[in-house]
Amino acid sequence: MWYLYITKNRNGAFYTGITTNVERRLKEHLRGKGGHYTRENRPQILLYTEQFPSRVEAEAREKQIKRWSRKKKQALIEGDVDRLRRLSVSRD
């Protein structure tokens, strides 16, 4: 199984990543292992996870969420489906 996760980092930003083991990956981030961003902005708290049967699906979801606004990510984290839908409506 693959997992998408969102953390809130020391700088207040949300970080979105994927892994096969969320607990292990968070420990790595806290030790400064992994990407440059999380070495400089360590996670404070795990906010959200989703489970996927394949890496391809987890990567696609990660790519989608990374393009979202902070407000939209917050709605997802809070489970606010109505607000998430409103924020998803195209303004074109």
C-alpha positions in Angstrom: 0.0 0.0 0.0 1.0 3.6 -0.7 0.0 6.6 1.4 -0.3 10.3 0.6 0.3 12.4 3.7 0.1 16.1 4.5 2.1 17.7 7.4 2.2 21.1 8.9 5.8 22.2 9.1 7.6 24.6 11.5 7.2 27.5 9.0 3.4 26.9 9.0 3.4 25.5 5.5 1.7 22.3 4.4 3.9 19.6 3.0 2.5 16.8 0.8 4.4 13.6 0.1 3.9 9.9 -0.5 5.4 6.8 1.1 4.7 3.1 1.9 5.2 3.8 5.7 4.0 7.1 7.1 5.5 6.6 10.6 8.9 5.8 9.2 8.8 8.7 6.7 7.9 11.2 9.4 10.7 10.0 11.6 13.1 10.5 8.6 11.8 14.0 8.0 12.3 14.8 11.7 15.9 13.6 11.5 16.5 15.8 8.5 16.5 12.9 6.0 14.8 13.3 2.7 14.3 16.3 0.5 15.8 19.8 1.0 12.5 21.4 1.9 11.8 19.2 4.9 15.4 19.4 6.1 14.9 23.2 6.4 11.3 23.1 7.4 10.7 20.0 9.6 7.2 18.7 10.2 5.4 19.6 13.4 2.3 17.5 13.0 0.7 14.9 10.6 -2.6 16.4 9.4 -3.9 14.0 6.8 -3.4 10.7 5.0 -5.0 8.8 2.1 -4.3 5.2 1.1 -3.7 3.9 -2.4 -3.1 0.5 -3.9 -0.3 1.7 -6.2 2.5 4.2 -6.3 1.1 5.6 -9.6 -2.2 6.5 -8.0 -0.5 8.0 -4.9 1.8 10.1 -7.2 -1.1 11.3 -9.3 -3.0 12.4 -6.1 0.2 14.1 -4.7 0.6 16.0 -8.0 -3.0 17.1 -7.9 -2.9 18.3 -4.3 0.4 20.1 -4.6 -1.3 22.4 -7.2 -4.1 23.3 -4.8 -4.4 26.5 -2.8 -3.8 26.5 1.0 -7.5 27.0 1.5 -8.4 24.0 -0.6 -5.8 21.8 1.3 -7.3 23.0 4.6 -10.8 22.0 3.5 -9.5 18.5 2.6 -7.7 18.2 5.9 -10.8 19.3 7.8 -13.0 17.0 5.8 -15.2 20.0 4.7 -16.6 18.5 1.5 -18.9 21.4 0.8 -16.1 24.0 1.0 -13.8 21.7 -1.0 -16.4 21.6 -3.8 -16.9 25.4 -3.7 -13.2 26.0 -3.9 -13.0 23.5 -6.8 -15.5 25.3 -9.1 -13.7 27.0 -12.0 -13.8 30.8 -12.0 -13.3 31.0 -15.7 
